[in-house]
Amino acid sequence: MNTSEPESSFPFVREFILLGFSCEWKIQILLFSLFLTTYALTITGNGSIVCALWCDQRLHIPMYIFLGNFSFLEIWYVSSTVPKMLVNLLSDKKTISFVGCFFQFYFFFSLGTTECLLLATMAFDRYLAICHPLHYPNIMTGHLCTKLVIICWVCGFLSFLIPIILISQMPFCGPNIIDHVVCDPGPLFALACVSAPKTQLLCYTLSSLVIFGNFLFVLGSYTLVLLAVLRMPSATGRRKAFSTCGSHLAVVSLFYGSLMVMYVSPGLGHSPGMQKVATLFYAMVTPLFNPLIYSLRNKEIKAALRKVLGSFNTI
């Protein structure tokens, strides 16, 4: 009798195949160039904002601390998936290890959850600044700002820890082909040898709570902000407030719109092509446009960037 035989009769899947975009080699090269350019611009744009905010002491105030953390988050968020996409576009095997798949899953979802929480925190900050300007300096202190940022990061990385552990413990006996660009819960549930409705319900319920809860909070905050702006006597103040809120709402719409398509309505049976496009949108497009929409339109940040670039030119 062979005592080394495992208790389970299922063979253990040691790696997955991320199909990504199954197309002609020329198109894959074109996609590689497009994704690489997008990734480089995203890292450069967000990295420039982080550097400018770090170097300019005048911008070490809550609004810009949140923006700096947001840009720093976007660098890691896009880096959790895009490098593997780029490698797979030039590879024939397109494999990712079992452990690597779940690490990608964990960081991608944790950073995405942190982004949801940061967007909600930034909406709360704008609400206090515009609706309660006299009390704002006393409420949004540096200590509270730091605590809110830490809470966003800690909660973001703890939220999906249990669901991801539960999914990783499910038996995967083959096939091991994921028709997607990232390791996502939908394809992983489909590949499992046994059904896990409770784990699946937990995963999608948590996703819905994170997305809808934060989205409704952001929407409520900016509704109150817009009502307060409309009551402002100064036309200049209204324009400035509308510009800030418009930029924030544009980012929120881009990010939450694509997330809701993917994770709040899993029962609609999205095609693999639609899943890939939606994932690319919130994994690559929104991190690229966020610096342009959120920060680079800001006069103070543009001045800080010119100051940083000027100091590099004098070296």
C-alpha positions as CSV (number, residue, x, y, z in Angstrom):
1,M,0.0,0.0,0.0
2,N,1.3,3.4,-1.0
3,T,1.1,5.6,2.1
4,S,2.2,8.7,0.2
5,E,-1.1,8.8,-1.8
6,P,-3.0,12.0,-1.0
7,E,-6.4,11.6,0.6
8,S,-8.2,13.5,-2.2
9,S,-8.6,11.8,-5.6
10,F,-8.3,15.2,-7.3
11,P,-5.0,16.0,-9.0
12,F,-3.7,19.3,-7.8
13,V,-3.6,22.2,-10.3
14,R,-0.2,23.8,-9.9
15,E,-0.7,26.6,-12.4
16,F,-3.3,28.3,-14.4
17,I,-3.3,29.5,-18.0
18,L,-4.5,33.1,-18.4
19,L,-5.7,33.2,-22.0
20,G,-5.9,37.0,-22.2
21,F,-6.5,38.1,-25.8
22,S,-6.3,35.1,-28.1
23,C,-5.6,36.9,-31.4
24,E,-3.0,37.1,-34.1
25,W,0.6,37.7,-33.2
26,K,0.6,41.2,-34.9
27,I,-2.4,42.2,-32.8
28,Q,-0.8,40.9,-29.7
29,I,2.3,43.0,-30.4
30,L,0.1,46.1,-31.0
31,L,-1.7,45.4,-27.7
32,F,1.6,45.0,-25.9
33,S,2.8,48.4,-27.2
34,L,-0.5,50.0,-26.2
35,F,-0.5,48.5,-22.7
36,L,3.2,49.2,-22.1
37,T,2.6,52.9,-23.1
38,T,-0.4,53.1,-20.9
39,Y,1.4,51.6,-18.0
40,A,4.4,53.9,-18.4
41,L,2.2,57.0,-18.6
42,T,0.2,55.9,-15.5
43,I,3.4,55.3,-13.4
44,T,4.9,58.6,-14.6
45,G,1.8,60.7,-14.1
46,N,0.9,59.3,-10.6
47,G,4.6,59.2,-9.6
48,S,5.0,62.8,-10.6
49,I,2.1,63.8,-8.4
50,V,3.4,61.8,-5.4
51,C,6.8,63.4,-5.8
52,A,5.4,67.0,-6.2
53,L,3.2,66.6,-3.1
54,W,6.0,65.1,-1.1
55,C,8.5,67.8,-1.9
56,D,6.2,70.9,-1.5
57,Q,5.6,71.5,2.2
58,R,2.7,73.9,1.4
59,L,0.7,71.0,0.1
60,H,1.0,68.9,3.3
61,I,-2.7,69.5,4.1
62,P,-5.5,66.9,4.2
63,M,-6.9,67.4,0.7
64,Y,-3.5,66.9,-0.9
65,I,-2.5,64.1,1.5
66,F,-5.5,62.2,0.3
67,L,-4.6,62.9,-3.3
68,G,-1.0,61.8,-2.8
69,N,-2.1,58.5,-1.2
70,F,-4.6,58.1,-4.1
71,S,-1.9,58.5,-6.7
72,F,0.5,56.2,-4.7
73,L,-2.3,53.6,-4.6
74,E,-2.8,53.8,-8.3
75,I,0.8,53.0,-9.0
76,W,0.5,49.7,-7.1
77,Y,-3.0,49.0,-8.3
78,V,-2.0,49.1,-12.0
79,S,1.2,47.2,-11.1
80,S,-0.7,44.3,-9.6
81,T,-2.0,43.1,-13.0
82,V,-0.5,44.9,-16.0
83,P,3.1,43.5,-15.8
84,K,1.7,40.0,-16.0
85,M,-0.5,41.0,-18.9
86,L,2.5,42.3,-20.7
87,V,4.5,39.1,-20.1
88,N,1.6,36.9,-21.3
89,L,1.1,38.9,-24.5
90,L,4.7,38.0,-25.6
91,S,4.5,34.4,-24.2
92,D,3.3,31.2,-25.8
93,K,2.5,29.5,-22.5
94,K,0.6,32.4,-20.7
95,T,0.9,30.6,-17.4
96,I,0.6,31.8,-13.8
97,S,1.4,29.7,-10.8
98,F,-1.4,28.7,-8.4
99,V,0.1,30.8,-5.6
100,G,0.9,33.7,-8.0
101,C,-2.7,33.7,-9.2
102,F,-4.1,34.1,-5.7
103,F,-1.5,36.7,-4.8
104,Q,-2.6,38.7,-7.8
105,F,-6.3,38.1,-6.8
106,Y,-5.6,39.3,-3.3
107,F,-3.6,42.5,-4.1
108,F,-5.9,43.5,-7.0
109,F,-9.0,43.2,-4.9
110,S,-7.4,44.7,-1.8
111,L,-6.0,47.7,-3.7
112,G,-9.4,48.1,-5.4
113,T,-11.2,48.1,-2.1
114,T,-8.7,50.6,-0.7
115,E,-9.4,52.9,-3.7
116,C,-13.2,52.7,-3.0
117,L,-12.6,53.7,0.7
118,L,-10.2,56.5,-0.3
119,L,-12.7,57.9,-2.8
120,A,-15.3,57.9,0.0
121,T,-12.9,59.6,2.4
122,M,-12.0,62.3,-0.2
123,A,-15.7,62.9,-0.7
124,F,-16.2,63.3,3.1
125,D,-13.2,65.8,3.1
126,R,-14.8,67.9,0.4
127,Y,-18.1,67.8,2.2
128,L,-16.6,69.2,5.3
129,A,-14.5,71.8,3.5
130,I,-17.4,73.2,1.5
131,C,-20.4,72.6,3.7
132,H,-18.7,73.4,7.1
133,P,-15.8,75.7,6.1
134,L,-15.5,77.3,9.6
135,H,-15.3,74.0,11.4
136,Y,-13.2,72.2,8.8
137,P,-9.7,73.1,10.2
138,N,-10.8,71.9,13.7
139,I,-12.4,68.7,12.4
140,M,-10.0,67.6,9.6
141,T,-6.8,67.8,11.6
142,G,-3.5,66.2,10.5
143,H,-4.1,63.5,13.1
144,L,-7.5,62.6,11.8
145,C,-6.3,62.7,8.2
146,T,-3.5,60.2,9.0
147,K,-6.0,58.0,10.9
148,L,-8.4,57.9,7.9
149,V,-5.7,57.1,5.5
150,I,-4.4,54.2,7.7
151,I,-8.0,52.9,8.1
152,C,-8.5,52.9,4.3
153,W,-5.4,50.9,3.7
154,V,-5.9,48.4,6.6
155,C,-9.6,47.8,5.9
156,G,-8.8,47.4,2.2
157,F,-6.3,44.7,2.8
158,L,-8.4,42.9,5.4
159,S,-11.8,42.9,3.6
160,F,-11.2,40.2,1.1
161,L,-8.7,38.1,3.0
162,I,-11.2,35.5,4.2
163,P,-13.0,35.0,0.9
164,I,-9.7,34.6,-1.0
165,I,-8.4,32.1,1.6
166,L,-11.7,30.1,1.2
167,I,-11.5,30.1,-2.6
168,S,-7.8,29.0,-2.5
169,Q,-8.8,26.0,-0.4
170,M,-11.3,24.8,-2.9
171,P,-10.1,21.8,-5.0
172,F,-9.0,22.6,-8.6
173,C,-8.6,19.4,-10.6
174,G,-8.6,20.8,-14.1
175,P,-9.1,22.2,-16.6
176,N,-6.9,25.1,-15.6
177,I,-7.6,27.6,-18.4
178,I,-8.9,31.1,-17.2
179,D,-10.4,32.9,-20.1
180,H,-9.6,36.3,-18.7
181,V,-6.7,38.8,-18.4
182,V,-6.5,38.5,-14.5
183,C,-7.2,36.0,-11.8
184,D,-10.9,36.8,-11.1
185,P,-13.4,35.1,-8.8
186,G,-15.9,34.3,-11.5
187,P,-13.5,32.1,-13.6
188,L,-12.0,30.6,-10.5
189,F,-15.4,29.5,-9.2
190,A,-16.1,28.0,-12.6
191,L,-12.9,26.0,-12.6
192,A,-13.3,24.5,-9.1
193,C,-14.2,20.8,-8.9
194,V,-16.9,21.3,-6.4
195,S,-19.5,24.1,-6.1
196,A,-19.3,26.5,-3.2
197,P,-22.5,28.6,-3.2
198,K,-21.8,30.0,0.3
199,T,-18.3,31.1,-0.6
200,Q,-19.6,32.5,-3.9
201,L,-22.4,34.4,-2.1
202,L,-20.0,35.7,0.5
203,C,-17.6,37.0,-2.2
204,Y,-20.3,38.8,-4.3
205,T,-22.1,40.1,-1.2
206,L,-18.9,41.6,0.0
207,S,-18.1,43.1,-3.4
208,S,-21.6,44.6,-3.6
209,L,-21.4,46.1,-0.1
210,V,-17.9,47.6,-0.8
211,I,-19.0,49.0,-4.1
212,F,-22.5,50.1,-3.4
213,G,-21.9,51.3,0.2
214,N,-19.0,53.6,-0.8
215,F,-20.7,54.7,-4.0
216,L,-23.8,55.8,-2.2
217,F,-21.8,57.5,0.5
218,V,-19.8,59.4,-2.2
219,L,-23.0,60.3,-4.1
220,G,-24.7,61.5,-0.9
221,S,-21.7,63.6,0.1
222,Y,-21.4,65.3,-3.3
223,T,-25.2,65.9,-3.4
224,L,-24.9,67.9,-0.2
225,V,-21.8,69.6,-1.6
226,L,-23.6,70.7,-4.8
227,L,-26.6,72.0,-2.8
228,A,-24.2,74.0,-0.7
229,V,-22.4,75.3,-3.8
230,L,-25.6,76.5,-5.4
231,R,-26.3,78.6,-2.3
232,M,-22.9,80.4,-2.5
233,P,-23.2,84.1,-3.2
234,S,-19.8,84.3,-5.0
235,A,-19.7,83.2,-8.6
236,T,-16.0,82.6,-8.3
237,G,-16.5,80.3,-5.4
238,R,-19.2,78.4,-7.2
239,R,-17.0,77.9,-10.2
240,K,-14.0,76.6,-8.1
241,A,-16.2,74.3,-6.1
242,F,-18.0,73.0,-9.2
243,S,-14.6,72.3,-10.9
244,T,-13.3,70.3,-7.9
245,C,-16.6,68.4,-7.5
246,G,-16.8,67.7,-11.2
247,S,-13.3,66.3,-11.3
248,H,-14.0,64.0,-8.3
249,L,-17.4,62.8,-9.8
250,A,-15.7,62.0,-13.1
251,V,-13.2,59.7,-11.4
252,V,-16.0,58.1,-9.3
253,S,-18.2,57.5,-12.4
254,L,-15.3,55.9,-14.4
255,F,-14.2,53.7,-11.6
256,Y,-17.6,52.6,-10.1
257,G,-19.4,52.2,-13.4
258,S,-17.0,49.5,-14.7
259,L,-16.9,47.8,-11.2
260,M,-20.7,47.5,-11.0
261,V,-20.8,45.9,-14.4
262,M,-18.4,43.2,-13.3
263,Y,-19.0,42.5,-9.6
264,V,-22.5,43.7,-8.6
265,S,-24.4,41.7,-11.4
266,P,-22.6,38.4,-11.7
267,G,-25.8,36.6,-12.6
268,L,-26.1,38.4,-15.9
269,G,-23.7,36.0,-17.5
270,H,-21.2,38.5,-19.0
271,S,-19.3,37.2,-22.0
272,P,-15.5,36.7,-21.6
273,G,-14.9,39.5,-24.0
274,M,-17.0,41.9,-22.0
275,Q,-15.3,40.8,-18.8
276,K,-11.9,41.5,-20.3
277,V,-12.9,45.0,-21.6
278,A,-14.5,46.0,-18.3
279,T,-11.5,44.8,-16.3
280,L,-9.1,46.7,-18.6
281,F,-11.2,49.8,-18.1
282,Y,-10.9,49.9,-14.3
283,A,-7.5,48.3,-14.1
284,M,-5.7,50.4,-16.7
285,V,-7.8,53.3,-18.1
286,T,-9.0,54.9,-14.9
287,P,-5.5,54.8,-13.3
288,L,-4.2,56.6,-16.5
289,F,-6.9,59.3,-16.5
290,N,-7.1,59.9,-12.7
291,P,-3.9,62.1,-12.6
292,L,-5.3,64.2,-15.5
293,I,-8.8,64.5,-14.1
294,Y,-8.1,64.6,-10.4
295,S,-4.8,66.4,-9.9
296,L,-3.1,67.9,-13.0
297,R,-5.9,70.4,-13.5
298,N,-5.2,71.8,-10.0
299,K,-3.1,75.0,-10.1
300,E,-1.3,74.2,-6.8
301,I,-0.2,70.8,-8.0
302,K,0.9,72.1,-11.4
303,A,3.0,74.8,-9.6
304,A,4.5,72.1,-7.4
305,L,5.3,70.0,-10.5
306,R,7.0,72.9,-12.2
307,K,9.0,73.5,-9.0
308,V,10.2,69.9,-8.9
309,L,11.1,69.8,-12.5
310,G,13.0,73.0,-12.2
311,S,15.0,71.6,-9.3
312,F,15.9,68.6,-11.4
313,N,17.0,70.8,-14.3
314,T,19.4,72.7,-12.0
315,I,21.2,69.5,-10.9
